[in-house]
Amino acid sequence: MSDHVNGAAEGTVANKVPVTITVNGRTHRADCEPRTTLADFLREDLGYTGVHLGCEHGVCGACTVQLDGSTARSCCMLAVQADGSEVTTVEGLAEDGQLHPLQEAFWNRHGLQCGFCTPGMLMTACELLADNPDPSAEEIREGISGNLCRCTGYQFIVESIQEAAPKMRPAT
């Protein structure tokens, strides 16, 4: 029997690769196994626990982050695929201790209950409002349809996004 596993001697960590990712404006360099998901890398290696893991199949949306400006399911991609990218997690929404308009609206309108889906919902809503600064309730429902919530019935989430929309519109 060989003393090597994946080309490494027994007792050593095999095949770790360096990954550099900028998360919420801060650059992180770490080694990880090639099979490590971006969600696990963000949570376990970098401490961004606002990234939630639900289904781990990309269906529920709890793990949604922004990757280079667009939403991505962090459970469905590998950390090595994000090497050199900019990631924004829910922890990166608030600035200087001030809640992001969406976070404030979710608080005001009770757009969360257990909070499990909220980080992914917020990240999806950020992209939605960037793409469509004045969405109808139906457009909001369609925009968040890839994020599952088991608690709210979505009405308060839709109202929260509607409340935040005018605050996030670009100045004209």
Secondary structure as GFF3:
##gff-version 3
##sequence-region A 1 172
A	DSSP	beta_strand	4	5	.	.	.	ID=ss1
A	DSSP	beta_strand	8	9	.	.	.	ID=ss2
A	DSSP	beta_strand	17	23	.	.	.	ID=ss3
A	DSSP	beta_strand	26	32	.	.	.	ID=ss4
A	DSSP	alpha_helix	38	40	.	.	.	ID=ss5
A	DSSP	pi_helix	41	45	.	.	.	ID=ss6
A	DSSP	beta_strand	64	67	.	.	.	ID=ss7
A	DSSP	beta_strand	70	73	.	.	.	ID=ss8
A	DSSP	three_ten_helix	79	82	.	.	.	ID=ss9
A	DSSP	beta_strand	86	88	.	.	.	ID=ss10
A	DSSP	three_ten_helix	90	92	.	.	.	ID=ss11
A	DSSP	alpha_helix	101	108	.	.	.	ID=ss12
A	DSSP	alpha_helix	118	131	.	.	.	ID=ss13
A	DSSP	alpha_helix	137	143	.	.	.	ID=ss14
A	DSSP	alpha_helix	155	168	.	.	.	ID=ss15
###
